[in-house]
């Protein structure tokens, strides 16, 4: 198959081997031209039906998405100058096209006519939801604006797409551009053997001898968690905390500060053009939360409950650091190291103690066993799926011997791969015009410690939890029963509820029954010893107050900068300092520039929505409480969750789906209990 066939008429299963960056832009141009022609053909209908309007538009959507999904994934995980150029050349075109369609008056009238027709009542629940969402999206794209304002909205949207892509590029560039190579391990005392092997392998890959420290997460965390050399920790912290900013060792080279100013200004323009007082109000329009004020009350209440525990956590850490580590003036670059030392002192437990019991193959096998028990599915290798890198494996989700979905696992950090972990869809479940069913396909991506010296990768318990998190997103995408693409899987799900399945699945990393499946010593296969298991559970709430406040700081910062006018980068930093009056027990230095690498809100979909993690955590903790009550592997409970939540996708409101599973509205009690904060509430 050649490139144009692979992109213009995407096959049922994605192909990568024939994709080249040089041909991406012409293919996207052709796809957009075909889509425009189809819109003009369909938009003039006076009495549209689902089959005459929505169904053919879904075909065009699917064709474009099936072409763009592998391009987007390759740009993220195998980034190069050529792929970046191809990707960035298309981003403004796709943004402009999206705005153009969202402001297409005849197409809007056709959708409205379908909604208002007698036939609307006979549509399925999913189809009705898709129509209602389409009309909402037209309004949020400026369909009701005067011509001049429409043009302004389109220009703002296109500019934003360029800036957010540039923001992500500069974070990646800043992360890749900094490294420190040490000739020997004299400054790396305290690092465990597997971390030293990783740093040695990084040096070898770069053509050096010795040990190479980078700002990729496995390398960064290894040093910040274990290095006794305080000056080294400070050096690495400084480089990491000033990435893509006007400060630090690369000051001004990839500075995202000006981009933040412009992004915030353009988002405010968007909101005002659409009649909203600020971007936060616009962002919440399609979400589960009722208002910005409701979210702020939620965040401030949680911060109030978490603050006493956080202050106690910090006081204990500060006293320990002074007495045991000789750190009388605890600094931000000491926190992770001191916390690890305190955890070992108190619980005789470190992530390094646990790694040998979480070899990646065993974890993956155990994860598959967990979801099989819960949801009645099996997961098997899928040789029919072409992969794009030797690290990547392909799998099929089967039920009763029939394939119902596929997914790719791309778990390990490597050069030219965007940091973080995510799930993205390669195909969505939908009913095709010929009556057959298109099955969903997911990309599941991480940045975990890679295998070294031919041995299996050894995961920390935190990395295991991250894998379960992303797989929860994948199940939401892959186990949907909805056959309308716009509300199938995660599509159409309120953003502040989309984390429910992902955070829900994390809970099995904290149950004895789940850990028995996902752990086994890398050499002997022996299960996690009871002593380590007891220590792991005892340490579960370790510094939970501090960690809760940290997440709330991110959430409040995100909401505040998007609900106030005239916020430039300097003002954003001032607001962040104000928020830290509530959320910080040890203030970062003034030169810390974490907003400059905050890709979730400046390059991802979480703008004025980062609170969703905590909001959905209430839902997920309460949902898991049903399993605590009925048995963590109760198959009936698992199938009820699958039917009520995973199967429904975005076809019904999230609150309705939660009530269908739990029989009531969500309660925060389970979250507070899981976080070890109930005592704080009682106090």
C-alpha angles and dihedrals in degrees: 000000000000126000098260091052091047093052105030095043104020114204122236090262121043120255125204109169094078096044115109126177093231094066099043098088096048090049093050090048090054093047092051092048091052091048092051091051091051092049091053090050094050103036099073097065116127095196107026123183131197090260095047098045118012099037097053091044089053088055091055092046091051093048092052094043094048089055097043098045097071091042091053093046094049091049089054100043104028101030119180136156090262096049092044092051092049093046095046092047089059101041096077091044091053091046092049090048092050091052091045092054091044090055097042103125099196091047091049091050090051092053090046091050090052090050092049096044124103087242091067091078091059094054119104119261090255092050092049090050091050091052093048091048091049091055091047090051091051089056091048090050092058102259091152096050126110114259095260092049091047090055091048091050090051092050092048092049093050092048091050092053090054094047097048091049090048090049092056092045092053093049089052092046093049091048093049096042098062125071140143122212117199119198093220141000097263091112093042098069110147096033113122121240096258091054091050089050090053093051091046090050090050090053092048092049089053091050094253136115124230124034127323121205117198134176093248108119101252092052096040095049093046091059097039092048102043114015113112091196102099094191090054091051090050091050093050093043091051093051092047098043092050099046114143093004145105091262138066134031093325096040111174096356097107099007113178094179095094090045090055091053093051095042091053093047093050093047089052089051090052092051095048093047089056093047099257121132092228142352093264090064091048091048093052094050094094096031133100095247115088100220146350089254091056090052093047091050089050093050095044092047091051091047090052090052094046099044099080091050091047092051090050091048091052095045090053092047093047092049092048093047091052096044101039107021102035091240104138094164105045111206132191091259088057097052101084093042094046092046091053091049092048091048090052091046094048102035103016085234136123134165086250091060088056101043096081088057093053107058106169097242091054092045092051092047090049093047089054090049091051094053091043090057093044102042107019097245134125128214121212136171114277110210088171089072116084113220129208103219136027090245092060124092127192127218141182127220109220135187124185087353094304125113112239101168145357134216142185123225114208103167112156135083117243139157117291094019121123113246126247133041129278149159120228130175122243093179132006126217111258142144111256123221091254090058097254123123124248107215123221122254124193137198110217110191134181141164103222130152105288126228112277129204093357094302124123117268111263112217128207117232087251090057091048089054091050090052091052089048094055091042088056088059088048093053090050088056098040104040097051116127092198115114099191107093097213092062101024120118111336092346112113093010113137107258093233091055099043091088092059098093093040097051090039093060092051089072092076088066086067101049125089089227093053095043090052088062100042101042134069130140113270092231106029103022089228115156123253105286116248090241092058091042091054091048092049092053092043090054095046094102094039107142092345090147092057092045092049092051090049092056091045090052090057091046096048093045090052093049096043097051089050097047099051129073126239096018110163126172094276091050090047090057090050091051089049090055090050091051090050088063084073103030109030128081093171113029118221115237117276090250092060107117104185092148089066091067098034093121094165091074103023099041105013136057098272101090106142085353107082087105085073091087093062094035092054091042088068089055095044096047091049091047091052089050086071088063091047087055097043104028129290091247097034101146094204091054090047092051090048090054090046092050097042100041117008097042095048100058110179095330093108134028113278094236090055092051092049091051090049090058102036101029092230144044117289121274125207093218095094092051092050090048093047089049094049091241102118091095089055090054092049090050 
